[in-house]
């Protein structure tokens, strides 16, 4: 009986297991080794508990980051959004779409996890939880995996252990230590899809506010990056979808820059060409009224107070012709609140990590070029997507590719001579964690 092992029971690992089971045409035993107490736990927190598992508005070039972006279209061509929909619905999990975002019709992430558990059980995939990897040994016949629950021998091995994103530090697998042992070309894992920490002290006074805004980030040597949507203000900085979309680029930029400048526009829906008209209308409507009323008429009260405090005006001042210029200046500041980003939330508070193992290290089947019979998939590779279901789509795509390739009937080591030479040089080749 052939043995296929999968290290990591997250989204990509579970998909790889099902793909392997669907592909195999002879007796094959598939085993998932999972460090945490159960598989698929991160799925439960995706999409605010609703599990945004894909998006019909899809473009590999636009929606993903990688240091080798030219590789992405070839991967997604093999398993794309339409395949995701078909995969789930053919097995009885009906999906619904909202503005391109795909969710289970029940609106519950638990339905997706239950689907995978049921399918894995039906396909007789063995699951070993609370399992910590200690050592890997590459042999001519495959891979020997040493764990705190005993030894396992696999003909093919898939590593899909993800990163430390959204996992408490004590439960994180330590992907870096596992993959570093292979000496892969690798980019640092950095928090992405996360909140940004800012320098200014005024955030404590506006914490809890949610409102539409456009955020522009200025990264030295790069074009300005801008995103719009619902902004969430915290006691330490800014959060929300538009911030998440910028966070990967900011994470990388902060590695070489101590601070990153940003600007917040609280009226993104008003075109700049009509902004003066808007200000005139607001001024005329509020003449004779308190400045406080003018500001609170267009912004949440906490924000209104902040802009009043940052102007020469006082809340109880009356709007008159004498202070018209000060009023217009205050309104203009609402379109360009300057802030300085000094950091991101840590990986445990991020949805994903940017960076990872270079795509140059893997074949079109996601097989490690220097380690035949070893496959990589999911977040540990140098691919991360925008908010909107794109990261789970990469999990489904990469898991499908790796699982299908690992389960092929023919052994087909295209670089068998390289493997033999490597083993000859290191006959007891072990990768110690």
VODO-490019 format. One line per field, with one value per residue (C-alpha): chain; residue number from 1; residue in one letter; y negated, z, x. Coordinates in nm, 4 decimals. Example, Ala and Ser with C-alpha at 12.3 -4.5 7.8 and 13.67 -1.06 7.14 Angstrom:
! VODO-490019
chain	[A, A];
resi	[1, 2];
resn	[A, S];
Y	[0.4500, 0.1060];
Z	[0.7800, 0.7140];
X	[1.2300, 1.3670];
END
This chain:
! VODO-490019
chain	[A, A, A, A, A, A, A, A, A, A, A, A, A, A, A, A, A, A, A, A, A, A, A, A, A, A, A, A, A, A, A, A, A, A, A, A, A, A, A, A, A, A, A, A, A, A, A, A, A, A, A, A, A, A, A, A, A, A, A, A, A, A, A, A, A, A, A, A, A, A, A, A, A, A, A, A, A, A, A, A, A, A, A, A, A, A, A, A, A, A, A, A, A, A, A, A, A, A, A, A, A, A, A, A, A, A, A, A, A, A, A, A, A, A, A, A, A, A, A, A, A, A, A, A, A, A, A, A, A, A, A, A, A, A, A, A, A, A, A, A, A, A, A, A, A, A, A, A, A, A, A, A, A, A, A, A, A, A, A, A, A, A, A, A, A, A, A, A, A, A, A, A, A, A, A, A, A, A, A, A, A, A, A, A, A, A, A, A, A, A, A, A, A, A, A, A, A, A, A, A, A, A, A, A, A, A, A, A, A, A, A, A, A, A, A, A, A, A, A, A, A, A, A, A, A, A, A, A, A, A, A, A, A, A, A, A, A, A, A, A, A, A, A, A, A, A, A, A, A, A, A, A, A, A, A, A, A, A, A, A, A, A, A, A, A, A, A, A, A, A, A, A, A, A, A, A, A, A, A, A, A, A, A, A, A, A, A, A, A, A, A, A, A, A, A, A, A, A, A, A, A, A, A, A, A, A, A, A, A, A, A, A, A, A, A, A, A, A, A, A, A, A, A, A, A, A, A, A, A, A, A, A, A, A, A, A, A, A, A, A, A, A, A, A, A, A, A, A, A, A, A, A, A, A, A, A, A, A, A, A, A, A, A, A, A, A, A, A, A, A, A, A, A, A, A, A, A, A, A, A, A, A, A, A, A, A, A, A, A, A, A, A, A, A, A, A, A, A, A, A, A, A, A, A, A, A, A, A, A, A, A, A, A, A, A, A, A, A, A, A, A, A, A, A, A, A, A, A, A, A, A, A, A];
resi	[1, 2, 3, 4, 5, 6, 7, 8, 9, 10, 11, 12, 13, 14, 15, 16, 17, 18, 19, 20, 21, 22, 23, 24, 25, 26, 27, 28, 29, 30, 31, 32, 33, 34, 35, 36, 37, 38, 39, 40, 41, 42, 43, 44, 45, 46, 47, 48, 49, 50, 51, 52, 53, 54, 55, 56, 57, 58, 59, 60, 61, 62, 63, 64, 65, 66, 67, 68, 69, 70, 71, 72, 73, 74, 75, 76, 77, 78, 79, 80, 81, 82, 83, 84, 85, 86, 87, 88, 89, 90, 91, 92, 93, 94, 95, 96, 97, 98, 99, 100, 101, 102, 103, 104, 105, 106, 107, 108, 109, 110, 111, 112, 113, 114, 115, 116, 117, 118, 119, 120, 121, 122, 123, 124, 125, 126, 127, 128, 129, 130, 131, 132, 133, 134, 135, 136, 137, 138, 139, 140, 141, 142, 143, 144, 145, 146, 147, 148, 149, 150, 151, 152, 153, 154, 155, 156, 157, 158, 159, 160, 161, 162, 163, 164, 165, 166, 167, 168, 169, 170, 171, 172, 173, 174, 175, 176, 177, 178, 179, 180, 181, 182, 183, 184, 185, 186, 187, 188, 189, 190, 191, 192, 193, 194, 195, 196, 197, 198, 199, 200, 201, 202, 203, 204, 205, 206, 207, 208, 209, 210, 211, 212, 213, 214, 215, 216, 217, 218, 219, 220, 221, 222, 223, 224, 225, 226, 227, 228, 229, 230, 231, 232, 233, 234, 235, 236, 237, 238, 239, 240, 241, 242, 243, 244, 245, 246, 247, 248, 249, 250, 251, 252, 253, 254, 255, 256, 257, 258, 259, 260, 261, 262, 263, 264, 265, 266, 267, 268, 269, 270, 271, 272, 273, 274, 275, 276, 277, 278, 279, 280, 281, 282, 283, 284, 285, 286, 287, 288, 289, 290, 291, 292, 293, 294, 295, 296, 297, 298, 299, 300, 301, 302, 303, 304, 305, 306, 307, 308, 309, 310, 311, 312, 313, 314, 315, 316, 317, 318, 319, 320, 321, 322, 323, 324, 325, 326, 327, 328, 329, 330, 331, 332, 333, 334, 335, 336, 337, 338, 339, 340, 341, 342, 343, 344, 345, 346, 347, 348, 349, 350, 351, 352, 353, 354, 355, 356, 357, 358, 359, 360, 361, 362, 363, 364, 365, 366, 367, 368, 369, 370, 371, 372, 373, 374, 375, 376, 377, 378, 379, 380, 381, 382, 383, 384, 385, 386, 387, 388, 389, 390, 391, 392, 393, 394, 395, 396, 397, 398, 399, 400, 401, 402, 403, 404, 405, 406, 407, 408, 409, 410, 411, 412, 413, 414, 415, 416, 417, 418, 419, 420, 421, 422, 423, 424, 425, 426, 427, 428, 429, 430, 431, 432, 433];
resn	[X, X, X, X, X, X, X, X, X, X, X, X, X, X, X, X, X, X, X, X, X, X, X, X, X, X, X, X, X, X, X, X, X, X, X, X, X, X, X, X, X, X, X, X, X, X, X, X, X, X, X, X, X, X, X, X, X, X, X, X, X, X, X, X, X, X, X, X, X, X, X, X, X, X, X, X, X, X, X, X, X, X, X, X, X, X, X, X, X, X, X, X, X, X, X, X, X, X, X, X, X, X, X, X, X, X, X, X, X, X, X, X, X, X, X, X, X, X, X, X, X, X, X, X, X, X, X, X, X, X, X, X, X, X, X, X, X, X, X, X, X, X, X, X, X, X, X, X, X, X, X, X, X, X, X, X, X, X, X, X, X, X, X, X, X, X, X, X, X, X, X, X, X, X, X, X, X, X, X, X, X, X, X, X, X, X, X, X, X, X, X, X, X, X, X, X, X, X, X, X, X, X, X, X, X, X, X, X, X, X, X, X, X, X, X, X, X, X, X, X, X, X, X, X, X, X, X, X, X, X, X, X, X, X, X, X, X, X, X, X, X, X, X, X, X, X, X, X, X, X, X, X, X, X, X, X, X, X, X, X, X, X, X, X, X, X, X, X, X, X, X, X, X, X, X, X, X, X, X, X, X, X, X, X, X, X, X, X, X, X, X, X, X, X, X, X, X, X, X, X, X, X, X, X, X, X, X, X, X, X, X, X, X, X, X, X, X, X, X, X, X, X, X, X, X, X, X, X, X, X, X, X, X, X, X, X, X, X, X, X, X, X, X, X, X, X, X, X, X, X, X, X, X, X, X, X, X, X, X, X, X, X, X, X, X, X, X, X, X, X, X, X, X, X, X, X, X, X, X, X, X, X, X, X, X, X, X, X, X, X, X, X, X, X, X, X, X, X, X, X, X, X, X, X, X, X, X, X, X, X, X, X, X, X, X, X, X, X, X, X, X, X, X, X, X, X, X, X, X, X, X, X, X];
Y	[0.0000, -0.3395, -0.6031, -0.9766, -1.2079, -1.5638, -1.7903, -2.0468, -2.0086, -2.3573, -2.4526, -2.3555, -2.0365, -1.9153, -1.9947, -1.8112, -1.5048, -1.4969, -1.5568, -1.2734, -1.0411, -1.1316, -1.0762, -0.7522, -0.4388, -0.1836, -0.1183, -0.4371, -0.5472, -0.9213, -1.0635, -1.4214, -1.5202, -1.8273, -2.0133, -2.1647, -1.9784, -1.9612, -2.0260, -2.3342, -2.5655, -2.8786, -2.8278, -2.9087, -3.2677, -3.3515, -3.6017, -3.7085, -3.3570, -3.3262, -3.1820, -3.3870, -3.0936, -3.2494, -3.5365, -3.5432, -3.8710, -3.7120, -3.8182, -3.6541, -3.9653, -4.2071, -4.0017, -3.8311, -3.9198, -3.7118, -3.7717, -3.5457, -3.6619, -3.5224, -3.1711, -3.2395, -3.2246, -2.8742, -2.7510, -2.9121, -2.7938, -2.4397, -2.5111, -2.8425, -2.9921, -2.7908, -2.4735, -2.5798, -2.6267, -2.2919, -2.1144, -2.2208, -2.2044, -1.8600, -1.7336, -1.9023, -2.2353, -2.5033, -2.8446, -3.1947, -3.5021, -3.8646, -4.1271, -3.8524, -3.7143, -3.3437, -3.2082, -2.8897, -2.9448, -2.8816, -3.1818, -2.9682, -2.8852, -2.5737, -2.4331, -2.4427, -2.2730, -2.0113, -1.9476, -1.8748, -1.6564, -1.4536, -1.4159, -1.3178, -1.0606, -0.9242, -0.8875, -0.7214, -0.9803, -0.9217, -1.2337, -1.2607, -1.5753, -1.7189, -1.5853, -1.7666, -1.7007, -1.6362, -1.5161, -1.4322, -1.1746, -1.1500, -0.7944, -0.6204, -0.4772, -0.8034, -0.9996, -0.8990, -1.1426, -1.1379, -1.2871, -1.2928, -1.0323, -0.7897, -0.7386, -0.7454, -0.6360, -0.8050, -0.7441, -1.1040, -1.3962, -1.7210, -2.0117, -2.2467, -2.3700, -2.7351, -3.0214, -3.1746, -3.4001, -3.3970, -3.1352, -3.1926, -3.1903, -2.8785, -2.6845, -2.8054, -2.5295, -2.7313, -2.7059, -2.8927, -2.6303, -2.3453, -2.4854, -2.6457, -2.2995, -2.2447, -2.5623, -2.6807, -3.0273, -3.2046, -3.5518, -3.6560, -3.5807, -3.9151, -3.9970, -4.0777, -4.1535, -4.3172, -4.6520, -4.9231, -5.0911, -5.4663, -5.7203, -5.9809, -5.9938, -6.1190, -5.7702, -5.6970, -5.9742, -5.8383, -5.4644, -5.2698, -5.4916, -5.3198, -5.5268, -5.5335, -5.6563, -5.6340, -5.5626, -5.6601, -5.5181, -5.6682, -5.4119, -5.5489, -5.4491, -5.3249, -5.4668, -5.5808, -5.3024, -5.3847, -5.1800, -5.2818, -5.1235, -5.1136, -5.2357, -5.1183, -5.3418, -5.1828, -5.3180, -5.2406, -5.3199, -5.2122, -4.8923, -4.7679, -4.6230, -4.9120, -4.8991, -4.5211, -4.5539, -4.7818, -4.5972, -4.3477, -4.6258, -4.8243, -4.5203, -4.4834, -4.8564, -4.8732, -4.6269, -4.9029, -5.2131, -5.2936, -5.4945, -5.5137, -5.8216, -5.7869, -6.0138, -5.9525, -6.1057, -6.0884, -6.1911, -5.9536, -5.9620, -6.3357, -6.3983, -6.6557, -6.8564, -6.9014, -6.9420, -7.3229, -7.3152, -7.0727, -7.2992, -7.6078, -7.4291, -7.3065, -7.6523, -7.8250, -7.5653, -7.6120, -7.9899, -8.1123, -7.7668, -7.6273, -7.4903, -7.1713, -7.1236, -7.1891, -6.9190, -6.6661, -6.7100, -6.5357, -6.3182, -6.0946, -6.3051, -6.1760, -6.2604, -6.5950, -6.6870, -6.5843, -6.8161, -7.1030, -7.0589, -7.0620, -7.3962, -7.7490, -7.7142, -7.6085, -7.3844, -7.6629, -7.9236, -8.0434, -7.9966, -8.3433, -8.5267, -8.6259, -8.2672, -8.1342, -8.0697, -7.8746, -7.6696, -7.5878, -7.4968, -7.2582, -7.0968, -7.0601, -6.8804, -6.6195, -6.5107, -6.4672, -6.3593, -6.2903, -5.9920, -5.8010, -5.4193, -5.2710, -4.9036, -4.6339, -4.4036, -4.0794, -3.7635, -3.6169, -3.9074, -3.8881, -3.6867, -3.5713, -3.6313, -3.7699, -3.6148, -3.2463, -2.9862, -3.1102, -2.9667, -2.9092, -2.6152, -2.4187, -2.2634, -2.3223, -2.0407, -2.2195, -1.9466, -2.0659, -2.0707, -1.9515, -1.7000, -1.4705, -1.3318, -1.6401, -1.8832, -2.2283, -2.4086, -2.6819, -2.9840, -2.8676, -2.9463, -3.3017, -3.3783, -3.5907, -3.7496, -4.0468, -4.0343, -3.8797, -3.5023, -3.5082, -3.3412, -3.0505, -3.0204, -2.9805, -2.7146, -2.5221, -2.5635, -2.4726, -2.1881, -2.0437, -2.0626, -1.9150, -1.6407, -1.5329, -1.5201, -1.3310, -1.0603, -0.9848, -0.6170, -0.6492, -0.7418, -0.9486, -1.1137, -1.3404, -1.4201, -1.0745, -1.1128, -1.4287, -1.2509, -0.9559, -1.1875, -1.3789, -1.0578, -0.9299, -1.2409, -1.2159, -0.8520, -0.9220, -1.2419, -1.3852, -1.7163, -1.7970, -2.0440];
Z	[0.0000, -0.0954, 0.1778, 0.1285, 0.4218, 0.4673, 0.7308, 0.8215, 0.8299, 0.7262, 0.4135, 0.1622, 0.3497, 0.3631, -0.0044, -0.0882, 0.0999, -0.0879, -0.4229, -0.3521, -0.2568, -0.5734, -0.7953, -0.6575, -0.8523, -0.6244, -0.2518, -0.0952, 0.2659, 0.3247, 0.6615, 0.7867, 1.0701, 1.2471, 1.5320, 1.6771, 1.8540, 1.5400, 1.1686, 0.9850, 1.2834, 1.0885, 0.8536, 1.1402, 1.1684, 0.7968, 0.6553, 1.0058, 1.0740, 0.7411, 0.5433, 0.2306, 0.0314, -0.3105, -0.5434, -0.8910, -0.9674, -1.0123, -1.1600, -1.0580, -1.1649, -0.9683, -0.6651, -0.5603, -0.4515, -0.5270, -0.6192, -0.9194, -1.0311, -1.3827, -1.2381, -1.0924, -1.4061, -1.4873, -1.1394, -1.1300, -1.4807, -1.3377, -1.0556, -1.0563, -0.9081, -1.1276, -1.0141, -0.6510, -0.6947, -0.8710, -0.6100, -0.3182, -0.4824, -0.6351, -0.2821, -0.1384, -0.0040, -0.1762, -0.2217, -0.2528, -0.4066, -0.2882, -0.4914, -0.6197, -0.2715, -0.2320, 0.0940, 0.2062, 0.1718, 0.5434, 0.6193, 0.8618, 0.8341, 1.0382, 0.7380, 0.5304, 0.8009, 0.8528, 0.4780, 0.4842, 0.7928, 0.6424, 0.3103, 0.4736, 0.6860, 0.3831, 0.1948, 0.5003, 0.5440, 0.8717, 1.0887, 1.3705, 1.5817, 1.8552, 1.6508, 1.6542, 1.3839, 1.5192, 1.2228, 0.8537, 0.6829, 0.3027, 0.1808, -0.1560, -0.0779, 0.0363, 0.3593, 0.7225, 0.9532, 1.3240, 1.5572, 1.9265, 1.8424, 1.6669, 1.3239, 0.9856, 0.6447, 0.3370, -0.0307, -0.1002, 0.1425, 0.1194, 0.3472, 0.3960, 0.7481, 0.6723, 0.8755, 1.2163, 1.0868, 1.3029, 1.5348, 1.9001, 1.9399, 2.1587, 1.8927, 1.5877, 1.4099, 1.3344, 0.9564, 0.9256, 1.1204, 0.9228, 0.5779, 0.6621, 0.7053, 0.3302, 0.2485, 0.0123, -0.1343, 0.0910, 0.1617, 0.5220, 0.6513, 0.7387, 0.8663, 0.5957, 0.5954, 0.9316, 1.1079, 1.0994, 1.4065, 1.3881, 1.5657, 1.6648, 2.0116, 1.8918, 1.7963, 2.1546, 2.1280, 1.8067, 1.8768, 1.7802, 1.4883, 1.1611, 0.8496, 0.4743, 0.3848, 0.1320, 0.2571, 0.0554, 0.1526, 0.0364, 0.0150, -0.0826, -0.4346, -0.5239, -0.6627, -0.4067, -0.3040, -0.2390, -0.1136, -0.0100, 0.1966, 0.5571, 0.7859, 1.1463, 1.3914, 1.6913, 1.9935, 1.8197, 1.4539, 1.1568, 1.0528, 0.8193, 0.4673, 0.2886, 0.5483, 0.5166, 0.1400, 0.1934, 0.4853, 0.2905, 0.0999, 0.4227, 0.6054, 0.3420, 0.3303, 0.7075, 0.6817, 0.5272, 0.6458, 1.0092, 0.9228, 0.6347, 0.5592, 0.4961, 0.4362, 0.5162, 0.3105, 0.4938, 0.1891, -0.0881, -0.2444, -0.3194, -0.6332, -0.5867, -0.8695, -0.6580, -0.3197, -0.3160, -0.4072, -0.1180, 0.1281, 0.0140, 0.0570, 0.4059, 0.5064, 0.3846, 0.5513, 0.8860, 0.8953, 1.2335, 1.3876, 1.6122, 1.4543, 1.6474, 1.4554, 1.1212, 1.1830, 1.3392, 1.0509, 0.8201, 1.0416, 1.3500, 1.6656, 1.7764, 1.4374, 1.4256, 1.7612, 1.6449, 1.3437, 1.5513, 1.7973, 1.5091, 1.3817, 1.5341, 1.5895, 1.9005, 1.9132, 2.0490, 1.7930, 1.5546, 1.1811, 1.0303, 0.7374, 0.9680, 1.0229, 0.6770, 0.5835, 0.9061, 0.8414, 0.4869, 0.6131, 0.8693, 0.6022, 0.3740, 0.6488, 0.6555, 0.3127, 0.4099, 0.7688, 0.7837, 0.9846, 1.0244, 1.0200, 1.2500, 1.2439, 1.1871, 1.4214, 1.4765, 1.2726, 1.5353, 1.4672, 1.0881, 0.8503, 0.6405, 0.5967, 0.2930, 0.1823, 0.1900, -0.0179, -0.3656, -0.6517, -0.8238, -0.5861, -0.7199, -1.0463, -1.2142, -0.9893, -0.6774, -0.6311, -0.4757, -0.7554, -0.5340, -0.3342, -0.5606, -0.3890, -0.1670, -0.2426, -0.1050, -0.1002, 0.0688, 0.2573, 0.3108, -0.0567, -0.1700, -0.2660, -0.0770, -0.1896, -0.1185, 0.1108, -0.0557, -0.0536, -0.2622, -0.0032, 0.0391, -0.3398, -0.3379, -0.0682, -0.2830, -0.5995, -0.4532, -0.2461, -0.5521, -0.7603, -0.4941, -0.3869, -0.7436, -0.8359, -0.5209, -0.5853, -0.9459, -1.0169, -1.1677, -0.9353, -1.2150, -1.0389, -1.3181, -1.1286, -0.9942, -1.0742, -0.8621, -0.5751, -0.5993, -0.6002, -0.2998, -0.1059, -0.2026, -0.0592, 0.2537, 0.2917, 0.6230, 0.5037, 0.7898, 0.8335, 1.2020, 1.3396];
X	[0.0000, 0.1313, 0.1560, 0.1016, 0.1712, 0.0493, 0.2044, -0.0602, -0.4369, -0.5406, -0.7359, -0.4660, -0.3759, -0.7349, -0.7831, -0.4587, -0.5818, -0.9122, -0.7397, -0.4961, -0.7799, -0.9725, -0.6658, -0.5277, -0.6240, -0.4578, -0.4518, -0.3258, -0.3342, -0.3380, -0.2385, -0.2666, -0.0319, -0.1684, 0.0015, -0.3167, -0.5969, -0.8112, -0.7865, -0.9133, -0.9495, -0.8475, -1.1418, -1.3792, -1.2541, -1.2387, -1.4838, -1.5919, -1.7109, -1.8945, -1.5993, -1.5447, -1.4061, -1.3543, -1.4409, -1.5926, -1.4116, -1.0735, -0.7397, -0.4079, -0.2183, -0.4353, -0.5365, -0.2129, 0.1398, 0.4472, 0.8096, 0.7411, 0.3960, 0.4399, 0.3919, 0.0494, -0.1713, -0.0487, -0.1434, -0.4861, -0.5650, -0.5637, -0.8093, -0.9948, -1.3089, -1.5457, -1.3694, -1.4075, -1.7823, -1.8165, -1.6008, -1.8186, -2.1599, -2.1070, -2.0494, -2.3568, -2.2272, -2.4328, -2.2674, -2.4039, -2.2435, -2.2522, -2.0683, -1.8399, -1.7672, -1.8487, -1.9914, -2.1615, -2.5364, -2.5785, -2.3565, -2.1552, -1.7861, -1.8544, -2.0462, -1.7260, -1.5218, -1.7939, -1.7864, -1.4139, -1.4349, -1.7166, -1.5363, -1.2063, -1.3829, -1.5665, -1.2401, -1.0804, -0.8069, -0.6239, -0.5947, -0.3409, -0.3819, -0.1600, 0.1306, 0.4665, 0.7226, 1.0727, 1.2777, 1.2449, 1.4647, 1.4822, 1.5337, 1.5381, 1.1965, 1.0450, 1.0317, 1.0632, 0.8842, 0.9679, 0.7055, 0.6214, 0.3566, 0.5915, 0.7453, 0.5738, 0.6988, 0.5548, 0.6204, 0.5246, 0.5156, 0.3151, 0.4030, 0.1086, 0.1686, 0.1006, 0.2418, 0.1910, -0.0889, -0.4046, -0.2557, -0.1649, 0.2154, 0.2111, 0.0202, 0.2156, 0.4053, 0.7128, 0.6989, 1.0226, 1.2161, 1.0616, 1.1271, 1.4611, 1.6086, 1.5695, 1.7651, 1.4928, 1.5152, 1.2735, 1.1358, 1.0645, 0.7170, 0.5587, 0.2079, -0.0471, -0.4188, -0.3779, -0.4124, -0.1475, 0.0002, 0.0472, 0.2647, 0.0060, -0.1505, -0.4903, -0.6099, -0.7134, -0.9726, -1.1281, -1.1063, -1.4168, -1.5190, -1.6141, -1.6644, -1.5946, -1.2477, -0.9670, -0.6163, -0.3097, 0.0286, 0.3555, 0.6357, 0.9778, 1.0725, 0.7234, 0.4027, 0.1484, -0.0895, -0.4537, -0.7497, -1.0995, -1.3743, -1.4902, -1.2142, -1.1964, -1.0131, -0.8435, -0.6600, -0.3296, -0.4022, -0.6119, -0.7850, -1.0570, -1.0593, -0.8805, -0.6030, -0.5773, -0.5365, -0.2349, -0.0782, 0.1367, 0.3140, 0.3528, 0.4956, 0.7640, 0.8386, 0.8815, 1.1707, 1.3823, 1.1949, 1.1286, 0.8198, 0.5726, 0.3631, -0.0073, -0.3046, -0.6716, -0.9539, -1.2876, -1.4913, -1.3842, -1.7318, -1.7055, -1.4967, -1.2225, -1.3762, -1.6904, -1.5245, -1.5314, -1.8987, -1.9587, -1.7734, -1.9669, -2.2964, -2.2031, -2.0808, -2.3973, -2.6205, -2.4458, -2.4009, -2.5206, -2.4824, -2.2109, -1.8923, -1.9627, -2.2861, -2.1178, -1.8547, -2.0913, -2.3288, -2.0872, -1.8630, -1.9015, -1.8803, -1.5377, -1.3870, -1.5655, -1.4143, -1.0666, -1.0773, -1.2136, -0.9262, -0.6777, -0.8144, -0.8105, -1.1857, -1.3740, -1.6778, -1.8994, -1.7886, -2.0555, -2.0022, -1.9791, -1.8245, -1.5381, -1.4230, -1.5128, -1.1499, -1.0894, -1.4024, -1.2916, -0.9438, -1.0939, -1.3084, -1.0064, -0.8159, -1.0912, -0.9739, -0.6090, -0.5501, -0.1779, -0.0552, 0.2706, 0.2701, 0.5330, 0.4353, 0.1756, -0.0058, 0.1897, 0.1310, -0.1005, -0.3388, -0.3028, -0.5195, -0.2223, 0.1490, 0.3230, 0.6528, 0.7430, 0.9248, 1.0085, 0.8037, 1.1373, 1.1838, 0.8859, 0.7727, 0.4379, 0.3092, 0.4391, 0.6995, 1.0244, 1.2810, 1.5663, 1.3618, 1.1590, 0.8513, 0.8187, 0.5326, 0.4586, 0.1262, -0.0708, 0.0475, 0.4051, 0.4719, 0.5443, 0.1838, -0.0657, -0.3886, -0.6101, -0.9113, -1.2106, -1.1607, -0.8419, -0.6206, -0.8588, -0.8730, -0.4939, -0.5333, -0.7829, -0.5761, -0.2375, -0.3822, -0.5552, -0.2359, -0.0074, -0.2485, -0.3218, 0.0468, 0.1465, -0.1115, -0.0263, 0.0218, 0.3690, 0.6524, 0.8059, 1.0952, 1.2039, 1.5223, 1.5936, 1.9627, 1.9773, 1.8078, 2.0443, 2.3456, 2.2110, 2.1559, 2.5005, 2.6591, 2.4448, 2.3375, 2.1663, 2.0081, 1.8114, 1.6420, 1.6468, 1.3955];
END
